[in-house]
Amino acid sequence: MVQVRDLAFSRGERSIFDGIDLDIARGSVTAIMGPSGTGKTTLLKLIGGQLQPQQGSIVVDGECVTDLGIKALYKLRQRMGMMFQSGALLTDLSVFDNIAFPIREHTDLPETLVRDLVLMKLQAVGLRGAAGMMPNELSGGMARRVAMARAIALDPMMVMYDEPFTGQDPISMGIVVKLISELNSALGLTSVVVSHDVQETAAIADYVYLLSDGKVVDQGTPDSLWKSASEWSQQFLNGEPDGPVAFHYPAAAFRDDLIGGGRTT
């Protein structure tokens, strides 16, 4: 579904990606994992064409995103659902109207059919009874589920989930994990899950890429990564405080700082 080759992207002088390659298999749940600040969300924006790389290519369902014009890019995006990290529900619209919004925007379907489609999406995430509620009346877990329903409103070929488990209580997190897996299977989707929540993501992923310092540092099935010989992978997956990613930020020797008595800036 997605093929990334020799991708390089920078913000100013800071390199985010330095020639990475990755493939997202059609029909799979593929996880993109790594510490905060490694560019996971940026990668989703590059796949969706919101950002342009300085080097390399991104091909989605046979179309090179970096070569598409605006109209062709918007048409491709209609086939790509997105669940934003914050949920990003429109606060002045009800739950029903949040999900109806992309359907009304991109189709000419009659309201009777729009209603049926919205109720179907809400039923899929277990929130048909919340159709009349406003976003500020929802719990954090409910808001994520509404955002999921909106992401599948147009029956996309692929859904990208940006940190879907962040800030969720154990029950809400379990529901979101279950929904991602079930929706992917039932709707024949391709799912890309960006996260640093190891256990939850590994439970549903078919394949995992670990990113750090602009590179793919390891990849494979969840089972193979747990057995990886990479010290970095073991530190990340097991949440160890020190290792290849050092606990201490680079600095002068502590003894020199103490004896020198100079001011820090």
Sequence and secondary structure as in RCSB ss.txt:
>XXXX:A:sequence
MVQVRDLAFSRGERSIFDGIDLDIARGSVTAIMGPSGTGKTTLLKLIGGQLQPQQGSIVVDGECVTDLGIKALYK
LRQRMGMMFQSGALLTDLSVFDNIAFPIREHTDLPETLVRDLVLMKLQAVGLRGAAGMMPNELSGGMARRVAMAR
AIALDPMMVMYDEPFTGQDPISMGIVVKLISELNSALGLTSVVVSHDVQETAAIADYVYLLSDGKVVDQGTPDSL
WKSASEWSQQFLNGEPDGPVAFHYPAAAFRDDLIGGGRTT
>XXXX:A:secstr
 EEEEEEEEEETTEEEEEEEEEEE TT EEEEE STTSSHHHHHHHHTTSS  SEEEEEETTEEGGG  HHHHHH
HHTTEEEE TT    TTS HHHHHHHHHHHH    HHHHHHHHHHHHHHTT GGGTT  GGGS HHHHHHHHHHH
HTTT  SEEEEESTTTT  HHHHHHHHHHHHHHHHHHT EEEEEES HHHHHHH SEEEEEETTEEEEEE HHHH
HT   HHHHHHHHT SSSSS SS S S HHHHHHH     
